Amino acid sequence: MHIAMIGAGYVGLVSGACFSDFGHQVVCIDSNAEKVASLNNGEMPIHEPGLAELVARNVGQGRLSFSSDLKSAVSGAEVVFIAVGTPSRRGDGHADLSYVYAAAREIAGVLPDQAVVVTKSTVPVGTGDEVERIIREENPDAKVAIVSNPEFLREGAAIRDFKHPDRIVIGTDDARARSVMAEVYRPLHLNASPILYTDRRTAELTKYAANSFLATKIAFINEIADLAEKVGANVQEVARGIGLDNRIGQKFLHAGPGFGGSCFPKDAMALIKTGQDNEAPVRIVETVVAVNDQRKRAMARKVANAFGGNIRGKSIAVLGVTFKPDTDDMRDAPSIPLITALQDMGAEVRVFDPVGMEQAKKVFENVTFCDSAYRCAKGCHALVIVTEWEQFRALDLKELSTIMACPVIVDLRNIYSPEEVARNGFLYCGVGRPKSV
Ligand code: NAD
C-alpha cells in the first residue's frame, strides 16, 4: 500500500519506518525542513534504539522516503496518517489541536478520492468529526473516510512496541476503511496481535483512558511509597505483593519521582478537560495530576532532608534528566521541576545524561553539564539518580566514595540495594524503602 505519514516525530517516524518494514511504500512528510534534510542524510533527529538501522534498511530497499512536499506525497497515497504533535494548549490544558487541523486543511485539497485518512496523534473525542468536517468543506464530493488509530508505543522501546503491540485500536464505522486498515496491519494480524475494531469516538477515548489509567497506577504506588516510609514498610515488596494478583498486574508499580514525559501529563490533563466540558468530571485523574505535580518538588525536599533540610551552597550531582531511559526526550521530564527546586533551595546543580545532554542544554540554566557520571559526582555533596539509565545501575561505589565531597546517594528509582550502598559508606535514601532518611 502507498502510505503518507504526516509528522516525522517520535510516533510518525517510528510508525512510518515500521510500516515500510512490513512492505508498504511510505513517505514521511514533515513541515520541519531541517528534520527532513537530516533524515535524507541518514541522520536520526531523535534517539530511539534500532531506528537508524531500520530506516537505513528500508530507505536502501526503496520503500521509505522523506519529504516536505506534502502535496505530491499525499496525492499518491491510499492511506494518509496524521501523526503531528498534540501538546497541552498554553493556559488551559486542553489538547492543542492546531497542528492536527492544519494538517487536515493542507491535505483536504489534494487527497485522492478514495483515500483513508487516519488520525494517529492522540486527540480528544470528537476530533475525528472535526477533521472530517474540514476535509469535506474543502472537498465535498470526495469518498474519503476518516479513521482513529491511536498509537500506544513507548519511547525507548518504540520499534518493538509497534511491531508487537498488546493491541491495535481502529475506530471507524466505514466498512471500506476497515478493510484498508486490515491490509495496513496485515503482518501484525498474521502475528496474532489483537485488533480491536470500534467506532471513532470510542477509539479516541480509549487512548486517553489508557494513559490516564497508567498514570493513576504510578501516582497510587508513589503515595503508598510515602506511607511506607512513614510506617517502616518496603514499597517494592508491597508492589510485588499486589502486582502478583493478575487483576492488578506488576507493571507501572515502580515508586519514583512522579510521572512525566511527552504523553502522561498532557493526556491526563486533556482527559480532565474533556470530562469537565462534558459534565462528567474524572475526579480520580484530577487528583492524580495534582498529586503528581507536587511530587517533583517534594523529591527535592527529600534531597535536602539528607542535610537536615538545608542544601544552600551544596553541590548536587543529578544523574539522568530525560523523562525515561533510552530516549533523548525532555518534554515534561520530572528532572525539570526537581532541578529548579534544588536551585531554589540554593544548591549548585551538576548534570549528566547519557544521550539527553543536547536537549537538556536547551532546558536548564545555571547548571554545570558534565560528560560522565563520575565527573558529575566529583566534589559533590550528594548524588541524585533521577532517570534509571542502564549505565547508572552499576556505578563503582568505592570510586564514588573517594571522589565525592560527602557520601550521600538519593536514589529516586530504587535501583540500588540500600545495604550495598551503605556498606560502601554512603548515606542512602531511596523511595518508600526502609533506611530512607
Ligand atoms: P513530535 O513533536 O515528536 O512530532 C511531531 C512532528 O510533526 C514534528 O516533527 C513536527 O515538525 C511535525 N508537524 C507538525 N505539523 C505538521 C504539518 N502540518 N505537516 C507536517 N509535519 C508537521 O510528536 P510525537 O511525540 O511523535 O507525538 C505525535 C502524536 O502522537 C501526539 O499526539 C502524541 O500525543 C502521540 N503519541 C506520542 C507517543 C510518544 O511516545 N511520543 C506515544 C503515543 C502517542
Residues whose N, C-alpha, C, O or C-beta is under 5 A from the ligand:
A	BS01	NAD	I6 G7 A8 G9 Y10 V11 G12 I29 D30 S31 N32 A83 V84 G85 T86 Y99 A102 A103 K120 S121 T122 E151 F152 L153 R154 E155 S262
